[in-house]
Amino acid sequence: MGTHDEPRHFLQGKTIFVAGAGVAGSAFVAGLRKLWDPALKPPTVVVYDRDPQDITLRRDADSYSLSISGYSEAGGLVALQRLGLIDGVFAHAISGLDESGCFKIWGPDWQERLCMRRKPLHGLPTGSVRISRKNLRSVLNDAVDTWDRSRIQWGSQCVSARRLDDTGRFRVQIQRGEGGEAELTEEDCDLLVAADGTNSKLRAWLRPHDKLQYTGAVLRGGLSKFDGGIPNPLGQNWGFIMSNTGVSCFVSPVDENTVLWAVGHLERDPVPELDRSSDEDVQAVIARGRELGSHFQEPFQTIASRTDPKTVMCISATDKQPFCHDDLAAMPVVFIGDSNHALSPFAGFGANLALCDGWDLAEALCRASSLAEAVAAYDQISEPRARKILEGSHKSLRAGHSKC
């Protein structure tokens, strides 16, 4: 076969940088690995993540649990099934398999108001599971690490980028380390995928006016430990306690002995970032959460009283509208997951969109004949999907804090 007859792809032998080894970024690389035509020379993929490689030293957010659903095409279980990673996720599921638990809504007296078990798609065994974020990341990161064309550079992050007009490539500034020991270098790539989360440095650099918006609600809570197992009626279930007082509380198991609790309350102004080094500030957050949840009967107060101070959170819920990549010719950067369409915790769907974004972008890139065609196809799926979930989260926030 002559050289001119050999199959070609616009990313063949190119270099792709991915900012973030979280759910969206790792799902994208796993999708690229699965879908790439083996007859073609694959691209080289470098993933940069600010976290250390040692899981025990990572951010507290990795200790929280996530809902991954399989009852709609926007569900993360559907994407994981396509990625071929579903068994690994099920092996780490906290609840949701074999009818071990489901999403519920309780009244302030913990009387069940709603038990939701939705019909799964595509032969999946369940419509929803809970899994810790660290275990979900581990499954996805393993898929990245075991591909000989990709690698994760831990302890590093992409902080800025600019197009090189003479080559059509992109020059990315990489920061390794933190604080006074940080080192800055510049490296070039052909495509940059921004998956660096809600507080994306690349979005701040390239889209400085595209900022997070405060949703009008604050979450206070943390992780509580129980040596003898999680108290009933929570058990392996997860969901919201509703009070009709303008206060809600989300509760979920994280493992067999740990509960995540988060009291939500509408507040006119966002709260300052919590300084966890101040025991006084940490205890004030717990006390305020217990005060707001005073209408909730036991075991709420017991759960709140057993909060690990190192895990206390006080979050001003924010989100932002999704966007399409209309200026791709000038800026070949594709934003996926929370870096594009950050959702507030009240949406409860961010990880699902991140998984779907990663798969859909990988599929679009592998199937298309140009970057512009691929990203247009991706935008056509991702933007309306995220917008629908965002609008739904605003309705849920209002309903969950209703006083009637």
Residue pairs with C-beta under 8 A, 6 or more apart in sequence:
7 37
7 39
7 40
8 40
9 37
9 40
9 366
10 368
10 369
10 370
10 371
11 43
11 190
11 191
11 365
11 371
12 40
12 41
12 42
12 43
13 41
13 42
13 43
13 44
14 43
14 44
14 189
14 190
14 191
15 43
15 44
15 45
15 46
15 188
15 189
15 190
15 191
16 32
16 43
16 44
16 45
16 46
16 189
16 190
16 191
16 192
16 193
17 45
17 46
17 47
17 48
17 158
17 170
17 172
17 187
17 189
17 191
17 192
17 193
18 25
18 28
18 29
18 45
18 46
18 47
18 48
18 192
18 193
18 195
19 25
19 48
19 157
19 158
19 192
19 193
19 194
19 195
19 196
19 200
19 201
19 202
19 339
20 47
20 48
20 49
20 194
20 195
20 196
20 197
20 337
20 339
21 47
21 48
21 49
21 51
21 137
21 141
21 144
21 152
21 154
22 49
22 137
22 195
22 196
22 197
22 337
22 354
23 133
23 136
23 137
23 140
23 337
23 351
23 354
23 355
23 358
24 195
24 336
24 337
24 338
24 339
24 354
24 355
24 357
24 358
25 47
25 49
25 193
25 195
25 196
25 336
25 337
25 358
26 47
26 137
26 140
26 141
26 143
26 144
26 358
27 79
27 83
27 140
27 354
27 355
27 357
27 358
27 359
27 362
28 193
28 195
28 336
28 357
28 358
28 359
28 361
28 362
29 45
29 47
29 143
29 144
29 147
29 150
29 358
29 362
30 83
30 85
30 140
30 143
30 144
30 358
30 362
31 82
31 83
31 358
31 359
31 361
31 362
31 363
32 42
32 43
32 45
32 150
32 362
32 365
32 366
33 143
33 144
33 147
33 149
33 150
34 82
34 83
34 84
34 362
35 362
35 363
35 366
35 367
36 42
36 366
37 366
42 149
43 149
43 190
43 191
44 149
44 150
45 144
45 147
45 149
45 150
45 151
46 150
46 151
46 153
46 189
47 144
47 150
47 151
47 152
47 153
48 152
48 153
48 156
48 157
48 158
48 174
49 152
49 153
49 154
49 155
49 156
49 157
50 155
50 156
50 157
51 57
51 58
51 59
51 62
51 154
51 155
52 58
52 154
52 155
53 152
53 154
53 155
55 62
55 134
55 138
58 134
60 310
60 311
60 313
61 133
62 132
62 133
62 134
62 137
63 132
63 133
63 134
63 223
63 254
63 311
64 132
64 133
64 223
64 254
64 260
65 94
65 130
65 131
65 132
65 133
65 238
65 252
65 253
65 254
65 260
66 130
66 131
66 132
66 133
66 136
66 351
67 103
67 128
67 129
67 130
67 238
67 252
67 348
67 349
67 351
67 352
68 75
68 76
68 77
68 80
68 89
68 128
68 129
68 130
68 131
68 136
68 351
68 352
68 355
69 75
69 76
69 77
69 118
69 127
69 128
69 349
69 352
70 76
70 77
70 78
70 81
70 120
70 121
70 122
70 124
70 126
70 127
70 128
71 118
71 119
71 120
71 121
71 127
71 128
72 78
72 121
73 121
73 356
74 349
74 352
74 353
74 356
74 385
74 388
74 389
75 121
75 128
75 352
75 356
76 351
76 352
76 354
76 355
76 356
77 86
77 89
77 120
77 124
77 126
77 128
77 129
78 121
78 122
78 124
78 356
79 352
79 355
79 356
79 358
79 359
80 86
80 89
80 355
81 122
81 124
82 359
83 143
83 355
83 359
85 139
85 140
85 143
86 124
88 139
88 142
89 129
89 131
89 135
89 136
89 139
90 97
90 125
90 129
92 131
92 132
92 135
92 136
92 138
92 139
93 129
93 130
93 131
94 101
94 129
94 130
94 131
94 132
94 236
94 253
94 254
94 255
95 101
95 102
95 129
95 130
95 236
95 237
95 238
95 253
96 102
96 126
96 128
96 129
96 130
97 125
97 126
97 129
98 125
99 117
100 236
101 130
101 235
101 236
101 237
101 238
101 253
102 115
102 116
102 117
102 128
102 237
102 238
103 115
103 116
103 128
103 237
103 238
103 239
104 112
104 113
104 114
104 115
104 116
104 237
104 238
104 239
105 112
105 113
105 114
105 239
105 240
105 241
105 242
106 112
106 113
106 233
106 239
106 240
106 241
106 242
107 113
107 241
107 242
107 243
108 241
108 242
108 243
108 244
108 295
108 296
108 297
109 297
110 233
110 241
110 296
110 297
110 298
110 299
112 233
113 242
114 239
116 239
117 127
118 127
118 128
119 127
120 126
120 127
130 238
130 252
130 253
132 254
132 255
133 351
136 351
141 152
144 150
144 151
144 152
145 151
145 152
153 174
153 176
155 176
155 177
156 174
156 175
156 176
157 174
157 175
157 196
157 201
158 172
158 173
158 174
158 175
158 192
158 194
158 196
158 201
158 202
159 173
159 174
159 175
159 184
159 201
159 202
159 205
160 172
160 173
160 201
160 202
160 205
161 170
161 171
161 172
161 173
161 192
161 202
161 205
161 206
161 333
162 170
162 171
163 169
163 170
163 171
163 330
163 331
163 332
164 170
164 171
164 188
167 188
168 190
169 188
169 189
169 190
170 188
170 189
170 190
170 191
170 192
170 332
170 333
171 186
171 187
171 188
172 186
172 187
172 188
172 189
172 192
173 184
173 185
173 186
174 184
174 185
174 186
174 187
175 182
175 183
175 184
176 182
176 183
176 184
176 185
177 183
190 332
191 332
191 334
191 371
192 202
192 332
192 333
192 334
193 333
193 334
193 336
193 361
194 200
194 202
194 203
194 333
194 334
194 335
194 336
194 339
194 340
195 335
195 336
195 337
195 339
195 354
195 358
196 202
196 203
196 339
197 337
197 338
197 339
197 342
198 212
198 318
198 338
198 339
198 342
199 212
200 335
200 338
200 339
202 333
202 335
202 339
203 210
203 335
203 339
203 340
206 331
206 333
207 323
210 320
210 323
211 320
212 318
212 319
212 320
212 342
213 318
213 319
213 320
214 270
214 316
214 317
214 318
215 317
215 318
215 319
215 344
215 346
215 394
215 397
216 266
216 267
216 268
216 317
216 397
217 264
217 265
217 266
217 267
217 317
217 344
217 346
217 397
217 401
218 264
218 265
218 267
218 270
218 271
218 314
218 315
218 316
218 317
219 262
219 263
219 264
219 313
219 314
219 315
219 317
219 345
220 262
220 263
220 265
220 285
220 286
220 288
220 289
220 292
220 313
220 314
220 315
221 249
221 250
221 260
221 261
221 262
221 263
221 289
221 304
221 307
221 312
221 313
222 260
222 261
222 286
222 307
222 308
222 309
222 311
222 312
222 313
223 254
223 258
223 259
223 260
223 307
223 308
223 311
224 258
224 259
224 261
224 303
224 304
224 305
224 306
224 307
224 308
225 257
225 258
225 306
225 308
226 257
226 258
226 259
226 306
227 257
229 256
229 257
230 236
230 253
230 256
230 257
230 258
230 259
231 299
231 302
231 303
232 299
234 251
234 253
234 259
234 299
234 303
235 253
236 253
237 253
238 250
238 251
238 252
238 253
239 250
239 251
239 252
240 248
240 249
240 250
240 251
240 400
241 248
241 249
241 251
241 293
241 296
241 300
242 248
242 400
243 295
243 296
244 402
244 403
244 404
245 295
245 403
246 265
246 266
246 401
246 402
246 403
247 263
247 264
247 265
247 292
247 293
247 295
247 401
248 263
248 264
248 400
248 401
249 261
249 262
249 263
249 264
249 293
249 296
249 300
250 260
250 261
250 262
250 264
250 345
250 348
251 259
251 260
251 261
251 262
251 303
252 259
252 260
253 259
253 260
254 260
259 303
261 289
261 300
261 303
261 304
261 307
262 313
262 345
263 289
263 292
263 293
264 317
264 346
264 397
264 400
264 401
265 292
265 401
266 401
270 316
270 318
271 314
271 316
274 281
274 282
274 285
274 312
274 313
274 314
275 281
276 282
276 309
276 310
276 312
279 309
282 309
282 312
283 309
285 312
285 313
285 314
286 304
286 307
286 309
286 312
289 304
290 301
290 304
290 305
293 300
293 301
293 304
315 345
317 344
317 345
317 346
317 397
318 342
318 344
319 341
319 342
319 343
319 344
319 347
319 390
319 393
320 341
320 342
321 341
321 387
321 390
322 340
322 341
322 382
322 383
322 386
322 387
322 390
323 335
323 340
323 341
323 383
324 379
324 383
325 333
325 334
325 335
325 375
325 379
328 334
328 371
328 372
328 375
329 372
332 371
334 361
334 375
334 378
336 354
336 357
336 358
336 361
336 382
337 350
337 353
337 354
337 357
337 358
338 350
338 354
340 357
340 382
340 386
341 353
341 382
341 383
341 386
341 387
341 390
342 350
343 349
343 350
343 353
343 386
343 389
343 390
343 393
344 393
344 397
346 393
346 396
346 397
346 400
347 389
347 390
347 392
347 393
347 396
348 393
349 389
349 393
353 382
353 385
353 386
353 389
356 382
356 385
357 378
357 382
360 378
360 381
360 382
361 374
361 378
361 382
364 374
364 375
364 377
364 378
364 381
365 371
365 374
365 378
367 374
367 377
368 374
368 377
